[in-house]
Amino acid sequence: MRKLHDNTEERSDKEQGNNTRNNRLITINGETKTIAEWSRISGIGPKALRYRIESGWEEKDLLLPVGVQKVYITVGNQTKTINEWSKEKGLSNTIISKRFKSGIRGEELFAYNRKIIQVEIDGVTQSLSGWSKETGIRLTTLLQRYNKGIRGKDLIAQTKKKAIEQLSWDL
């Protein structure tokens, strides 16, 4: 506790630090505190809180754990978070997120019956998903190759890194 000049009231260093005109007061859920106080309560650094405030984060999202990012997706003239689209369209966050990260945009993000791509390689026809399971190559990688026009054995060719790993196992 620190006694201030003529003031008979004693205050802790934290209380005194919060009592300056440089502090910015933030109201979250009806409770007003300084950024430093919110930082101590939430465990989120003051710089991260300031960034969130200056970036226009909604009040309810300011105290989300660090590393949680809000991804906003615009389809048509509507912009919503993945969670909001998920609730509206009845699809999981994971499906929408994976589709978005793989480059799918627009209404195709929410398609229930996505087109199954069948590919023939050496007389064997199966879906890209089937080739992914058989070769161990990620489906998104096969889809990207397919969309680039790569067909046949080149579509399922292992990367150099995978080929080296396989050689080392074979030896």
C-alpha positions in Angstrom: 0.0 0.0 0.0 1.1 3.5 -0.8 0.0 6.7 1.0 -0.5 9.5 -1.5 0.6 13.0 -0.5 -2.1 14.7 1.6 -4.6 12.0 0.6 -5.4 9.8 3.6 -6.5 7.0 1.4 -4.0 4.2 0.8 -3.9 2.4 -2.6 -2.0 -0.6 -3.9 0.5 -0.1 -6.7 -2.0 -1.8 -9.1 -4.9 0.4 -8.0 -2.7 3.5 -8.4 -1.4 2.3 -11.8 -5.0 1.9 -13.0 -5.8 5.5 -11.8 -4.0 7.4 -14.6 -5.5 9.4 -17.5 -3.5 7.3 -20.0 -5.5 4.2 -19.2 -8.1 3.1 -21.6 -11.3 1.8 -20.1 -13.0 -1.1 -21.8 -16.5 -2.4 -21.1 -17.0 -6.2 -21.6 -20.3 -7.8 -20.5 -21.3 -4.6 -18.7 -18.1 -4.5 -16.6 -15.6 -1.7 -17.1 -11.9 -2.2 -16.5 -8.6 -1.0 -17.9 -6.8 -3.0 -20.5 -4.2 -4.0 -17.8 -7.0 -5.3 -15.5 -8.6 -7.3 -18.3 -5.2 -8.6 -19.2 -4.6 -9.8 -15.6 -8.0 -11.4 -15.4 -7.9 -13.2 -18.8 -4.2 -14.0 -19.1 -4.2 -12.3 -22.5 -1.4 -9.8 -23.0 -2.3 -6.2 -23.1 -0.8 -5.8 -26.6 -3.1 -8.6 -27.8 -6.1 -6.9 -26.2 -5.2 -3.5 -27.7 -4.8 -5.2 -31.2 -8.2 -6.9 -30.9 -9.9 -3.6 -29.9 -8.2 -1.6 -32.6 -9.1 -4.3 -35.2 -12.7 -4.0 -34.3 -13.3 -7.3 -32.5 -16.8 -7.6 -31.0 -17.0 -7.1 -27.2 -18.0 -10.8 -26.7 -14.9 -12.0 -28.6 -12.2 -9.8 -26.9 -11.4 -12.4 -24.2 -11.2 -15.4 -26.4 -8.0 -17.4 -25.8 -4.9 -16.3 -27.8 -4.6 -18.3 -31.0 -8.3 -18.4 -31.6 -8.9 -16.5 -34.8 -12.2 -15.5 -36.2 -12.4 -16.2 -39.8 -15.0 -14.3 -41.7 -16.4 -15.8 -44.9 -18.4 -13.8 -47.4 -20.9 -15.6 -49.6 -23.0 -13.4 -51.8 -23.6 -10.3 -49.8 -23.4 -11.9 -46.3 -20.3 -12.1 -44.2 -20.3 -14.4 -41.2 -17.9 -16.4 -39.1 -17.4 -20.1 -39.8 -19.4 -20.9 -36.6 -22.3 -18.8 -37.8 -22.3 -20.4 -41.3 -22.1 -23.8 -39.6 -25.2 -23.2 -37.5 -27.1 -21.7 -40.5 -26.2 -24.4 -43.0 -26.2 -27.4 -40.7 -22.6 -28.4 -41.5 -19.7 -28.8 -39.0 -17.2 -26.0 -38.5 -14.5 -28.5 -39.5 -16.0 -29.3 -42.9 -16.5 -25.6 -43.7 -13.0 -24.7 -42.5 -11.3 -27.5 -44.4 -13.2 -26.6 -47.6 -12.3 -22.9 -47.2 -8.6 -23.6 -46.5 -8.5 -25.8 -49.6 -9.7 -22.9 -51.8 -13.4 -23.7 -52.1 -15.5 -20.5 -52.1 -19.1 -19.4 -52.5 -22.1 -21.7 -52.1 -19.8 -24.7 -52.9 -18.6 -24.4 -49.3 -22.0 -25.6 -48.1 -22.7 -28.3 -50.7 -23.9 -31.6 -49.2 -23.4 -33.7 -52.3 -20.1 -32.6 -53.6 -19.1 -34.0 -56.9 -17.1 -37.2 -56.5 -14.2 -37.1 -58.9 -13.5 -40.5 -60.4 -10.0 -41.1 -61.8 -8.6 -44.0 -63.8 -5.0 -45.0 -63.3 -3.6 -48.1 -64.9 -7.0 -49.5 -65.5 -8.2 -48.9 -61.9 -11.0 -46.4 -61.4 -11.7 -44.9 -58.0 -12.5 -41.6 -56.3 -9.8 -39.1 -55.4 -10.6 -40.0 -51.8 -9.9 -43.7 -52.6 -6.6 -42.8 -54.2 -5.8 -40.7 -51.2 -6.4 -43.6 -48.8 -4.4 -46.0 -51.0 -1.4 -43.8 -51.6 -1.3 -41.9 -48.3 -1.4 -38.6 -50.2 -3.6 -36.0 -48.7 -7.0 -35.6 -50.5 -6.4 -31.8 -50.8 -3.1 -32.4 -52.5 -4.7 -34.8 -55.0 -7.5 -32.3 -55.6 -5.0 -29.5 -56.2 -3.1 -31.6 -58.7 -6.3 -32.7 -60.4 -7.5 -29.0 -60.7 -4.1 -28.2 -62.3 -4.8 -30.8 -65.0 -2.4 -33.5 -63.7 -3.7 -37.0 -64.5 -2.6 -40.6 -64.6 0.4 -41.8 -62.5 1.6 -38.2 -62.1 -1.5 -37.5 -60.1 -0.5 -40.1 -57.4 3.2 -39.7 -57.7 4.9 -39.4 -54.2 6.8 -36.3 -53.4 10.6 -36.5 -53.3 10.5 -36.4 -49.5 8.0 -39.3 -49.3 10.0 -41.3 -51.9 13.2 -40.9 -49.8 11.4 -41.9 -46.7 10.0 -45.0 -48.4 13.5 -45.9 -49.7 15.0 -45.7 -46.2 12.2 -48.0 -44.9 12.9 -50.5 -47.8 16.6 -50.6 -47.0 
